Amino acid sequence: MALKKSQRSLKKWSNEKWRTPSGKKSSETGEVYAPSAKIKKLKSTAAGRKKLAAANKKKRAATKKGKQHAKHGLHSKKKTKKRQ
């Protein structure tokens, strides 16, 4: 039986290697978790490093407030055109 598009997406997402930018535990550093490929891409440019630093700052602030999740923008989906 073939997988639906959403199932294929979930399977791909779960097979990615997720980590923090430093490679240490998020509970120790307060950093965001992201796929290794995304972290590598962000670290390769000055703008990416700035975006990663901002995301970590938001994550640490949310954690300090006792929140489990932070809206830092690294995991937001690409905007797509709506069908009419």
PyMOL Python script that loads the backbone (N, CA, C, O; Angstrom):
from pymol import cmd

cmd.read_pdbstr("""\
ATOM      1  N   MET A   1       0.850  -1.176   0.000  1.00  0.00           N
ATOM      2  CA  MET A   1       0.000   0.000   0.000  1.00  0.00           C
ATOM      3  C   MET A   1       0.894   1.237   0.000  1.00  0.00           C
ATOM      4  O   MET A   1       1.815   1.341   0.810  1.00  0.00           O
ATOM      5  N   ALA A   2       0.630   2.144  -0.880  1.00  0.00           N
ATOM      6  CA  ALA A   2       1.420   3.364  -0.993  1.00  0.00           C
ATOM      7  C   ALA A   2       1.061   4.336   0.132  1.00  0.00           C
ATOM      8  O   ALA A   2      -0.082   4.402   0.585  1.00  0.00           O
ATOM      9  N   LEU A   3       2.055   5.071   0.556  1.00  0.00           N
ATOM     10  CA  LEU A   3       1.827   6.056   1.608  1.00  0.00           C
ATOM     11  C   LEU A   3       1.244   7.335   1.024  1.00  0.00           C
ATOM     12  O   LEU A   3       1.543   7.709  -0.110  1.00  0.00           O
ATOM     13  N   LYS A   4       0.400   8.007   1.821  1.00  0.00           N
ATOM     14  CA  LYS A   4      -0.131   9.306   1.421  1.00  0.00           C
ATOM     15  C   LYS A   4       0.989  10.338   1.528  1.00  0.00           C
ATOM     16  O   LYS A   4       2.014  10.095   2.164  1.00  0.00           O
ATOM     17  N   LYS A   5       0.780  11.481   0.905  1.00  0.00           N
ATOM     18  CA  LYS A   5       1.791  12.538   0.914  1.00  0.00           C
ATOM     19  C   LYS A   5       2.138  12.942   2.350  1.00  0.00           C
ATOM     20  O   LYS A   5       3.313  13.109   2.675  1.00  0.00           O
ATOM     21  N   SER A   6       1.137  13.097   3.201  1.00  0.00           N
ATOM     22  CA  SER A   6       1.378  13.494   4.585  1.00  0.00           C
ATOM     23  C   SER A   6       2.169  12.426   5.345  1.00  0.00           C
ATOM     24  O   SER A   6       2.985  12.749   6.208  1.00  0.00           O
ATOM     25  N   GLN A   7       1.924  11.165   5.022  1.00  0.00           N
ATOM     26  CA  GLN A   7       2.649  10.075   5.662  1.00  0.00           C
ATOM     27  C   GLN A   7       4.104  10.046   5.214  1.00  0.00           C
ATOM     28  O   GLN A   7       5.001   9.805   6.022  1.00  0.00           O
ATOM     29  N   ARG A   8       4.341  10.292   3.919  1.00  0.00           N
ATOM     30  CA  ARG A   8       5.715  10.353   3.408  1.00  0.00           C
ATOM     31  C   ARG A   8       6.473  11.504   4.048  1.00  0.00           C
ATOM     32  O   ARG A   8       7.650  11.377   4.385  1.00  0.00           O
ATOM     33  N   SER A   9       5.786  12.632   4.213  1.00  0.00           N
ATOM     34  CA  SER A   9       6.404  13.806   4.826  1.00  0.00           C
ATOM     35  C   SER A   9       6.796  13.511   6.274  1.00  0.00           C
ATOM     36  O   SER A   9       7.894  13.860   6.707  1.00  0.00           O
ATOM     37  N   LEU A  10       5.907  12.876   7.009  1.00  0.00           N
ATOM     38  CA  LEU A  10       6.179  12.529   8.404  1.00  0.00           C
ATOM     39  C   LEU A  10       7.329  11.539   8.496  1.00  0.00           C
ATOM     40  O   LEU A  10       8.176  11.652   9.382  1.00  0.00           O
ATOM     41  N   LYS A  11       7.366  10.578   7.593  1.00  0.00           N
ATOM     42  CA  LYS A  11       8.434   9.584   7.592  1.00  0.00           C
ATOM     43  C   LYS A  11       9.788  10.261   7.326  1.00  0.00           C
ATOM     44  O   LYS A  11      10.777   9.961   7.993  1.00  0.00           O
ATOM     45  N   LYS A  12       9.822  11.170   6.354  1.00  0.00           N
ATOM     46  CA  LYS A  12      11.051  11.904   6.040  1.00  0.00           C
ATOM     47  C   LYS A  12      11.483  12.734   7.244  1.00  0.00           C
ATOM     48  O   LYS A  12      12.658  12.743   7.610  1.00  0.00           O
ATOM     49  N   TRP A  13      10.522  13.437   7.864  1.00  0.00           N
ATOM     50  CA  TRP A  13      10.789  14.290   9.017  1.00  0.00           C
ATOM     51  C   TRP A  13      11.364  13.479  10.177  1.00  0.00           C
ATOM     52  O   TRP A  13      12.300  13.924  10.841  1.00  0.00           O
ATOM     53  N   SER A  14      10.810  12.301  10.421  1.00  0.00           N
ATOM     54  CA  SER A  14      11.266  11.490  11.552  1.00  0.00           C
ATOM     55  C   SER A  14      12.620  10.827  11.293  1.00  0.00           C
ATOM     56  O   SER A  14      13.316  10.457  12.238  1.00  0.00           O
ATOM     57  N   ASN A  15      12.998  10.676  10.027  1.00  0.00           N
ATOM     58  CA  ASN A  15      14.289  10.075   9.703  1.00  0.00           C
ATOM     59  C   ASN A  15      15.446  11.071   9.741  1.00  0.00           C
ATOM     60  O   ASN A  15      16.609  10.672   9.680  1.00  0.00           O
ATOM     61  N   GLU A  16      15.134  12.366   9.840  1.00  0.00           N
ATOM     62  CA  GLU A  16      16.196  13.370   9.905  1.00  0.00           C
ATOM     63  C   GLU A  16      16.904  13.285  11.251  1.00  0.00           C
ATOM     64  O   GLU A  16      16.301  12.921  12.260  1.00  0.00           O
ATOM     65  N   LYS A  17      18.175  13.623  11.255  1.00  0.00           N
ATOM     66  CA  LYS A  17      18.936  13.653  12.498  1.00  0.00           C
ATOM     67  C   LYS A  17      18.756  15.037  13.131  1.00  0.00           C
ATOM     68  O   LYS A  17      19.240  16.039  12.605  1.00  0.00           O
ATOM     69  N   TRP A  18      18.065  15.075  14.244  1.00  0.00           N
ATOM     70  CA  TRP A  18      17.794  16.333  14.940  1.00  0.00           C
ATOM     71  C   TRP A  18      18.828  16.537  16.043  1.00  0.00           C
ATOM     72  O   TRP A  18      19.211  15.591  16.732  1.00  0.00           O
ATOM     73  N   ARG A  19      19.277  17.783  16.202  1.00  0.00           N
ATOM     74  CA  ARG A  19      20.248  18.099  17.243  1.00  0.00           C
ATOM     75  C   ARG A  19      20.220  19.592  17.538  1.00  0.00           C
ATOM     76  O   ARG A  19      19.492  20.342  16.887  1.00  0.00           O
ATOM     77  N   THR A  20      21.003  20.022  18.508  1.00  0.00           N
ATOM     78  CA  THR A  20      21.181  21.445  18.786  1.00  0.00           C
ATOM     79  C   THR A  20      22.409  21.936  18.014  1.00  0.00           C
ATOM     80  O   THR A  20      23.235  21.123  17.600  1.00  0.00           O
ATOM     81  N   PRO A  21      22.541  23.241  17.816  1.00  0.00           N
ATOM     82  CA  PRO A  21      23.712  23.755  17.088  1.00  0.00           C
ATOM     83  C   PRO A  21      25.059  23.381  17.716  1.00  0.00           C
ATOM     84  O   PRO A  21      26.039  23.171  17.001  1.00  0.00           O
ATOM     85  N   SER A  22      25.108  23.298  19.031  1.00  0.00           N
ATOM     86  CA  SER A  22      26.369  22.960  19.687  1.00  0.00           C
ATOM     87  C   SER A  22      26.587  21.459  19.820  1.00  0.00           C
ATOM     88  O   SER A  22      27.706  21.008  20.067  1.00  0.00           O
ATOM     89  N   GLY A  23      25.516  20.688  19.655  1.00  0.00           N
ATOM     90  CA  GLY A  23      25.608  19.244  19.825  1.00  0.00           C
ATOM     91  C   GLY A  23      25.370  18.796  21.262  1.00  0.00           C
ATOM     92  O   GLY A  23      25.345  17.599  21.548  1.00  0.00           O
ATOM     93  N   LYS A  24      25.197  19.757  22.162  1.00  0.00           N
ATOM     94  CA  LYS A  24      24.927  19.434  23.566  1.00  0.00           C
ATOM     95  C   LYS A  24      23.424  19.362  23.791  1.00  0.00           C
ATOM     96  O   LYS A  24      22.641  19.683  22.896  1.00  0.00           O
ATOM     97  N   LYS A  25      23.022  18.940  24.981  1.00  0.00           N
ATOM     98  CA  LYS A  25      21.609  18.840  25.319  1.00  0.00           C
ATOM     99  C   LYS A  25      20.984  20.234  25.386  1.00  0.00           C
ATOM    100  O   LYS A  25      21.599  21.185  25.869  1.00  0.00           O
ATOM    101  N   SER A  26      19.764  20.332  24.897  1.00  0.00           N
ATOM    102  CA  SER A  26      19.049  21.600  24.931  1.00  0.00           C
ATOM    103  C   SER A  26      18.778  22.041  26.368  1.00  0.00           C
ATOM    104  O   SER A  26      18.743  23.237  26.659  1.00  0.00           O
ATOM    105  N   SER A  27      18.587  21.078  27.258  1.00  0.00           N
ATOM    106  CA  SER A  27      18.330  21.416  28.661  1.00  0.00           C
ATOM    107  C   SER A  27      19.541  22.067  29.313  1.00  0.00           C
ATOM    108  O   SER A  27      19.397  22.810  30.284  1.00  0.00           O
ATOM    109  N   GLU A  28      20.735  21.796  28.789  1.00  0.00           N
ATOM    110  CA  GLU A  28      21.959  22.405  29.320  1.00  0.00           C
ATOM    111  C   GLU A  28      22.232  23.772  28.697  1.00  0.00           C
ATOM    112  O   GLU A  28      22.699  24.687  29.375  1.00  0.00           O
ATOM    113  N   THR A  29      21.940  23.906  27.401  1.00  0.00           N
ATOM    114  CA  THR A  29      22.322  25.110  26.670  1.00  0.00           C
ATOM    115  C   THR A  29      21.162  26.051  26.366  1.00  0.00           C
ATOM    116  O   THR A  29      21.377  27.245  26.158  1.00  0.00           O
ATOM    117  N   GLY A  30      19.940  25.536  26.336  1.00  0.00           N
ATOM    118  CA  GLY A  30      18.790  26.352  25.987  1.00  0.00           C
ATOM    119  C   GLY A  30      18.660  26.589  24.497  1.00  0.00           C
ATOM    120  O   GLY A  30      17.935  27.488  24.071  1.00  0.00           O
ATOM    121  N   GLU A  31      19.353  25.794  23.702  1.00  0.00           N
ATOM    122  CA  GLU A  31      19.324  25.970  22.253  1.00  0.00           C
ATOM    123  C   GLU A  31      18.148  25.231  21.630  1.00  0.00           C
ATOM    124  O   GLU A  31      17.556  24.341  22.239  1.00  0.00           O
ATOM    125  N   VAL A  32      17.827  25.619  20.412  1.00  0.00           N
ATOM    126  CA  VAL A  32      16.737  24.979  19.671  1.00  0.00           C
ATOM    127  C   VAL A  32      17.207  23.668  19.065  1.00  0.00           C
ATOM    128  O   VAL A  32      18.394  23.476  18.804  1.00  0.00           O
ATOM    129  N   TYR A  33      16.248  22.761  18.844  1.00  0.00           N
ATOM    130  CA  TYR A  33      16.517  21.537  18.107  1.00  0.00           C
ATOM    131  C   TYR A  33      16.128  21.776  16.655  1.00  0.00           C
ATOM    132  O   TYR A  33      15.099  22.394  16.379  1.00  0.00           O
ATOM    133  N   ALA A  34      16.925  21.301  15.750  1.00  0.00           N
ATOM    134  CA  ALA A  34      16.646  21.419  14.320  1.00  0.00           C
ATOM    135  C   ALA A  34      17.375  20.293  13.600  1.00  0.00           C
ATOM    136  O   ALA A  34      18.292  19.689  14.157  1.00  0.00           O
ATOM    137  N   PRO A  35      16.977  20.012  12.383  1.00  0.00           N
ATOM    138  CA  PRO A  35      17.691  18.992  11.618  1.00  0.00           C
ATOM    139  C   PRO A  35      19.146  19.415  11.365  1.00  0.00           C
ATOM    140  O   PRO A  35      19.424  20.596  11.158  1.00  0.00           O
ATOM    141  N   SER A  36      20.047  18.469  11.381  1.00  0.00           N
ATOM    142  CA  SER A  36      21.470  18.754  11.183  1.00  0.00           C
ATOM    143  C   SER A  36      21.731  19.524   9.898  1.00  0.00           C
ATOM    144  O   SER A  36      22.548  20.444   9.874  1.00  0.00           O
ATOM    145  N   ALA A  37      21.035  19.145   8.827  1.00  0.00           N
ATOM    146  CA  ALA A  37      21.240  19.817   7.539  1.00  0.00           C
ATOM    147  C   ALA A  37      20.861  21.295   7.624  1.00  0.00           C
ATOM    148  O   ALA A  37      21.540  22.143   7.045  1.00  0.00           O
ATOM    149  N   LYS A  38      19.790  21.603   8.338  1.00  0.00           N
ATOM    150  CA  LYS A  38      19.353  22.998   8.481  1.00  0.00           C
ATOM    151  C   LYS A  38      20.356  23.784   9.324  1.00  0.00           C
ATOM    152  O   LYS A  38      20.672  24.929   9.001  1.00  0.00           O
ATOM    153  N   ILE A  39      20.853  23.185  10.391  1.00  0.00           N
ATOM    154  CA  ILE A  39      21.846  23.848  11.235  1.00  0.00           C
ATOM    155  C   ILE A  39      23.107  24.133  10.435  1.00  0.00           C
ATOM    156  O   ILE A  39      23.671  25.224  10.518  1.00  0.00           O
ATOM    157  N   LYS A  40      23.545  23.152   9.663  1.00  0.00           N
ATOM    158  CA  LYS A  40      24.747  23.325   8.844  1.00  0.00           C
ATOM    159  C   LYS A  40      24.559  24.463   7.848  1.00  0.00           C
ATOM    160  O   LYS A  40      25.461  25.276   7.649  1.00  0.00           O
ATOM    161  N   LYS A  41      23.387  24.517   7.226  1.00  0.00           N
ATOM    162  CA  LYS A  41      23.095  25.565   6.251  1.00  0.00           C
ATOM    163  C   LYS A  41      23.058  26.940   6.928  1.00  0.00           C
ATOM    164  O   LYS A  41      23.589  27.909   6.386  1.00  0.00           O
ATOM    165  N   LEU A  42      22.438  27.030   8.100  1.00  0.00           N
ATOM    166  CA  LEU A  42      22.356  28.303   8.812  1.00  0.00           C
ATOM    167  C   LEU A  42      23.729  28.787   9.276  1.00  0.00           C
ATOM    168  O   LEU A  42      24.026  29.980   9.219  1.00  0.00           O
ATOM    169  N   LYS A  43      24.556  27.859   9.732  1.00  0.00           N
ATOM    170  CA  LYS A  43      25.885  28.231  10.218  1.00  0.00           C
ATOM    171  C   LYS A  43      26.832  28.676   9.100  1.00  0.00           C
ATOM    172  O   LYS A  43      27.867  29.284   9.372  1.00  0.00           O
ATOM    173  N   SER A  44      26.486  28.379   7.858  1.00  0.00           N
ATOM    174  CA  SER A  44      27.386  28.671   6.742  1.00  0.00           C
ATOM    175  C   SER A  44      27.355  30.136   6.294  1.00  0.00           C
ATOM    176  O   SER A  44      28.241  30.571   5.557  1.00  0.00           O
ATOM    177  N   THR A  45      26.343  30.905   6.732  1.00  0.00           N
ATOM    178  CA  THR A  45      26.264  32.311   6.343  1.00  0.00           C
ATOM    179  C   THR A  45      26.108  33.196   7.565  1.00  0.00           C
ATOM    180  O   THR A  45      25.648  32.748   8.615  1.00  0.00           O
ATOM    181  N   ALA A  46      26.492  34.447   7.422  1.00  0.00           N
ATOM    182  CA  ALA A  46      26.363  35.406   8.525  1.00  0.00           C
ATOM    183  C   ALA A  46      24.896  35.628   8.875  1.00  0.00           C
ATOM    184  O   ALA A  46      24.539  35.695  10.051  1.00  0.00           O
ATOM    185  N   ALA A  47      24.044  35.741   7.855  1.00  0.00           N
ATOM    186  CA  ALA A  47      22.615  35.937   8.098  1.00  0.00           C
ATOM    187  C   ALA A  47      22.013  34.724   8.802  1.00  0.00           C
ATOM    188  O   ALA A  47      21.153  34.868   9.671  1.00  0.00           O
ATOM    189  N   GLY A  48      22.463  33.538   8.426  1.00  0.00           N
ATOM    190  CA  GLY A  48      21.987  32.318   9.056  1.00  0.00           C
ATOM    191  C   GLY A  48      22.398  32.223  10.510  1.00  0.00           C
ATOM    192  O   GLY A  48      21.606  31.825  11.364  1.00  0.00           O
ATOM    193  N   ARG A  49      23.646  32.592  10.791  1.00  0.00           N
ATOM    194  CA  ARG A  49      24.114  32.588  12.185  1.00  0.00           C
ATOM    195  C   ARG A  49      23.323  33.582  13.027  1.00  0.00           C
ATOM    196  O   ARG A  49      23.033  33.319  14.195  1.00  0.00           O
ATOM    197  N   LYS A  50      22.975  34.715  12.440  1.00  0.00           N
ATOM    198  CA  LYS A  50      22.182  35.728  13.144  1.00  0.00           C
ATOM    199  C   LYS A  50      20.777  35.183  13.437  1.00  0.00           C
ATOM    200  O   LYS A  50      20.247  35.373  14.531  1.00  0.00           O
ATOM    201  N   LYS A  51      20.182  34.505  12.447  1.00  0.00           N
ATOM    202  CA  LYS A  51      18.857  33.907  12.614  1.00  0.00           C
ATOM    203  C   LYS A  51      18.880  32.816  13.680  1.00  0.00           C
ATOM    204  O   LYS A  51      17.949  32.707  14.478  1.00  0.00           O
ATOM    205  N   LEU A  52      19.926  32.019  13.694  1.00  0.00           N
ATOM    206  CA  LEU A  52      20.074  30.951  14.681  1.00  0.00           C
ATOM    207  C   LEU A  52      20.235  31.530  16.083  1.00  0.00           C
ATOM    208  O   LEU A  52      19.664  31.008  17.041  1.00  0.00           O
ATOM    209  N   ALA A  53      21.006  32.604  16.206  1.00  0.00           N
ATOM    210  CA  ALA A  53      21.201  33.261  17.501  1.00  0.00           C
ATOM    211  C   ALA A  53      19.889  33.843  18.018  1.00  0.00           C
ATOM    212  O   ALA A  53      19.597  33.755  19.210  1.00  0.00           O
ATOM    213  N   ALA A  54      19.096  34.438  17.119  1.00  0.00           N
ATOM    214  CA  ALA A  54      17.804  35.002  17.511  1.00  0.00           C
ATOM    215  C   ALA A  54      16.845  33.899  17.968  1.00  0.00           C
ATOM    216  O   ALA A  54      16.103  34.073  18.935  1.00  0.00           O
ATOM    217  N   ALA A  55      16.868  32.769  17.265  1.00  0.00           N
ATOM    218  CA  ALA A  55      16.007  31.641  17.630  1.00  0.00           C
ATOM    219  C   ALA A  55      16.389  31.095  19.002  1.00  0.00           C
ATOM    220  O   ALA A  55      15.519  30.772  19.811  1.00  0.00           O
ATOM    221  N   ASN A  56      17.695  30.993  19.263  1.00  0.00           N
ATOM    222  CA  ASN A  56      18.158  30.511  20.564  1.00  0.00           C
ATOM    223  C   ASN A  56      17.762  31.480  21.677  1.00  0.00           C
ATOM    224  O   ASN A  56      17.414  31.060  22.780  1.00  0.00           O
ATOM    225  N   LYS A  57      17.816  32.762  21.381  1.00  0.00           N
ATOM    226  CA  LYS A  57      17.437  33.776  22.377  1.00  0.00           C
ATOM    227  C   LYS A  57      15.953  33.644  22.729  1.00  0.00           C
ATOM    228  O   LYS A  57      15.579  33.704  23.900  1.00  0.00           O
ATOM    229  N   LYS A  58      15.110  33.462  21.701  1.00  0.00           N
ATOM    230  CA  LYS A  58      13.673  33.280  21.938  1.00  0.00           C
ATOM    231  C   LYS A  58      13.399  31.990  22.696  1.00  0.00           C
ATOM    232  O   LYS A  58      12.533  31.953  23.570  1.00  0.00           O
ATOM    233  N   LYS A  59      14.129  30.937  22.366  1.00  0.00           N
ATOM    234  CA  LYS A  59      13.958  29.642  23.030  1.00  0.00           C
ATOM    235  C   LYS A  59      14.322  29.751  24.518  1.00  0.00           C
ATOM    236  O   LYS A  59      13.607  29.243  25.380  1.00  0.00           O
ATOM    237  N   ARG A  60      15.433  30.416  24.799  1.00  0.00           N
ATOM    238  CA  ARG A  60      15.855  30.573  26.197  1.00  0.00           C
ATOM    239  C   ARG A  60      14.854  31.403  26.987  1.00  0.00           C
ATOM    240  O   ARG A  60      14.567  31.095  28.144  1.00  0.00           O
ATOM    241  N   ALA A  61      14.317  32.466  26.364  1.00  0.00           N
ATOM    242  CA  ALA A  61      13.327  33.313  27.041  1.00  0.00           C
ATOM    243  C   ALA A  61      12.055  32.524  27.346  1.00  0.00           C
ATOM    244  O   ALA A  61      11.499  32.644  28.438  1.00  0.00           O
ATOM    245  N   ALA A  62      11.594  31.725  26.395  1.00  0.00           N
ATOM    246  CA  ALA A  62      10.392  30.917  26.608  1.00  0.00           C
ATOM    247  C   ALA A  62      10.629  29.868  27.688  1.00  0.00           C
ATOM    248  O   ALA A  62       9.755  29.623  28.520  1.00  0.00           O
ATOM    249  N   THR A  63      11.800  29.253  27.678  1.00  0.00           N
ATOM    250  CA  THR A  63      12.141  28.244  28.682  1.00  0.00           C
ATOM    251  C   THR A  63      12.174  28.880  30.071  1.00  0.00           C
ATOM    252  O   THR A  63      11.722  28.283  31.048  1.00  0.00           O
ATOM    253  N   LYS A  64      12.703  30.076  30.145  1.00  0.00           N
ATOM    254  CA  LYS A  64      12.790  30.785  31.427  1.00  0.00           C
ATOM    255  C   LYS A  64      11.395  31.075  31.984  1.00  0.00           C
ATOM    256  O   LYS A  64      11.196  31.104  33.198  1.00  0.00           O
ATOM    257  N   LYS A  65      10.431  31.290  31.081  1.00  0.00           N
ATOM    258  CA  LYS A  65       9.051  31.531  31.494  1.00  0.00           C
ATOM    259  C   LYS A  65       8.312  30.235  31.815  1.00  0.00           C
ATOM    260  O   LYS A  65       7.145  30.270  32.207  1.00  0.00           O
ATOM    261  N   GLY A  66       8.974  29.102  31.652  1.00  0.00           N
ATOM    262  CA  GLY A  66       8.364  27.815  31.957  1.00  0.00           C
ATOM    263  C   GLY A  66       7.615  27.192  30.799  1.00  0.00           C
ATOM    264  O   GLY A  66       6.868  26.233  30.993  1.00  0.00           O
ATOM    265  N   LYS A  67       7.798  27.714  29.604  1.00  0.00           N
ATOM    266  CA  LYS A  67       7.103  27.174  28.434  1.00  0.00           C
ATOM    267  C   LYS A  67       7.931  26.074  27.794  1.00  0.00           C
ATOM    268  O   LYS A  67       9.161  26.132  27.776  1.00  0.00           O
ATOM    269  N   GLN A  68       7.243  25.077  27.272  1.00  0.00           N
ATOM    270  CA  GLN A  68       7.920  23.961  26.619  1.00  0.00           C
ATOM    271  C   GLN A  68       8.274  24.300  25.174  1.00  0.00           C
ATOM    272  O   GLN A  68       9.312  23.874  24.669  1.00  0.00           O
ATOM    273  N   HIS A  69       7.415  25.062  24.517  1.00  0.00           N
ATOM    274  CA  HIS A  69       7.613  25.391  23.105  1.00  0.00           C
ATOM    275  C   HIS A  69       7.847  26.885  22.941  1.00  0.00           C
ATOM    276  O   HIS A  69       7.298  27.697  23.686  1.00  0.00           O
ATOM    277  N   ALA A  70       8.664  27.238  21.962  1.00  0.00           N
ATOM    278  CA  ALA A  70       8.943  28.634  21.659  1.00  0.00           C
ATOM    279  C   ALA A  70       8.705  28.884  20.182  1.00  0.00           C
ATOM    280  O   ALA A  70       9.078  28.063  19.344  1.00  0.00           O
ATOM    281  N   LYS A  71       8.094  29.997  19.861  1.00  0.00           N
ATOM    282  CA  LYS A  71       7.883  30.358  18.453  1.00  0.00           C
ATOM    283  C   LYS A  71       9.096  31.146  17.998  1.00  0.00           C
ATOM    284  O   LYS A  71       9.137  32.370  18.114  1.00  0.00           O
ATOM    285  N   HIS A  72      10.082  30.429  17.478  1.00  0.00           N
ATOM    286  CA  HIS A  72      11.328  31.073  17.082  1.00  0.00           C
ATOM    287  C   HIS A  72      11.474  31.194  15.579  1.00  0.00           C
ATOM    288  O   HIS A  72      12.376  31.890  15.114  1.00  0.00           O
ATOM    289  N   GLY A  73      10.625  30.546  14.804  1.00  0.00           N
ATOM    290  CA  GLY A  73      10.609  30.726  13.366  1.00  0.00           C
ATOM    291  C   GLY A  73      11.477  29.785  12.552  1.00  0.00           C
ATOM    292  O   GLY A  73      11.398  29.818  11.324  1.00  0.00           O
ATOM    293  N   LEU A  74      12.285  28.964  13.158  1.00  0.00           N
ATOM    294  CA  LEU A  74      13.130  28.058  12.374  1.00  0.00           C
ATOM    295  C   LEU A  74      12.344  26.920  11.743  1.00  0.00           C
ATOM    296  O   LEU A  74      12.739  26.399  10.700  1.00  0.00           O
ATOM    297  N   HIS A  75      11.252  26.535  12.356  1.00  0.00           N
ATOM    298  CA  HIS A  75      10.506  25.385  11.874  1.00  0.00           C
ATOM    299  C   HIS A  75       9.266  25.775  11.086  1.00  0.00           C
ATOM    300  O   HIS A  75       8.454  24.913  10.749  1.00  0.00           O
ATOM    301  N   SER A  76       9.108  27.042  10.790  1.00  0.00           N
ATOM    302  CA  SER A  76       7.914  27.459  10.067  1.00  0.00           C
ATOM    303  C   SER A  76       7.940  26.917   8.647  1.00  0.00           C
ATOM    304  O   SER A  76       8.997  26.814   8.026  1.00  0.00           O
ATOM    305  N   LYS A  77       6.779  26.577   8.151  1.00  0.00           N
ATOM    306  CA  LYS A  77       6.671  26.023   6.804  1.00  0.00           C
ATOM    307  C   LYS A  77       6.871  27.124   5.774  1.00  0.00           C
ATOM    308  O   LYS A  77       6.663  28.305   6.053  1.00  0.00           O
ATOM    309  N   LYS A  78       7.276  26.717   4.590  1.00  0.00           N
ATOM    310  CA  LYS A  78       7.379  27.667   3.497  1.00  0.00           C
ATOM    311  C   LYS A  78       5.968  28.091   3.107  1.00  0.00           C
ATOM    312  O   LYS A  78       5.039  27.284   3.108  1.00  0.00           O
ATOM    313  N   LYS A  79       5.828  29.354   2.779  1.00  0.00           N
ATOM    314  CA  LYS A  79       4.522  29.831   2.354  1.00  0.00           C
ATOM    315  C   LYS A  79       4.257  29.361   0.927  1.00  0.00           C
ATOM    316  O   LYS A  79       5.111  29.473   0.048  1.00  0.00           O
ATOM    317  N   THR A  80       3.089  28.847   0.727  1.00  0.00           N
ATOM    318  CA  THR A  80       2.704  28.354  -0.591  1.00  0.00           C
ATOM    319  C   THR A  80       1.490  29.127  -1.080  1.00  0.00           C
ATOM    320  O   THR A  80       0.729  29.685  -0.290  1.00  0.00           O
ATOM    321  N   LYS A  81       1.328  29.147  -2.368  1.00  0.00           N
ATOM    322  CA  LYS A  81       0.151  29.820  -2.939  1.00  0.00           C
ATOM    323  C   LYS A  81      -1.078  29.002  -2.625  1.00  0.00           C
ATOM    324  O   LYS A  81      -1.066  27.773  -2.680  1.00  0.00           O
ATOM    325  N   LYS A  82      -2.148  29.719  -2.290  1.00  0.00           N
ATOM    326  CA  LYS A  82      -3.412  29.042  -2.040  1.00  0.00           C
ATOM    327  C   LYS A  82      -4.096  28.762  -3.374  1.00  0.00           C
ATOM    328  O   LYS A  82      -4.068  29.582  -4.291  1.00  0.00           O
ATOM    329  N   ARG A  83      -4.696  27.611  -3.458  1.00  0.00           N
ATOM    330  CA  ARG A  83      -5.457  27.268  -4.662  1.00  0.00           C
ATOM    331  C   ARG A  83      -6.788  27.971  -4.614  1.00  0.00           C
ATOM    332  O   ARG A  83      -7.385  28.133  -3.550  1.00  0.00           O
ATOM    333  N   GLN A  84      -7.245  28.387  -5.773  1.00  0.00           N
ATOM    334  CA  GLN A  84      -8.533  29.066  -5.827  1.00  0.00           C
ATOM    335  C   GLN A  84      -9.597  28.179  -6.391  1.00  0.00           C
ATOM    336  O   GLN A  84     -10.750  28.594  -6.508  1.00  0.00           O
TER     337      GLN A  84
END
""", "prot")
cmd.dss("prot")
cmd.show_as("cartoon", "prot")
cmd.util.cbc("prot")
cmd.orient("prot")
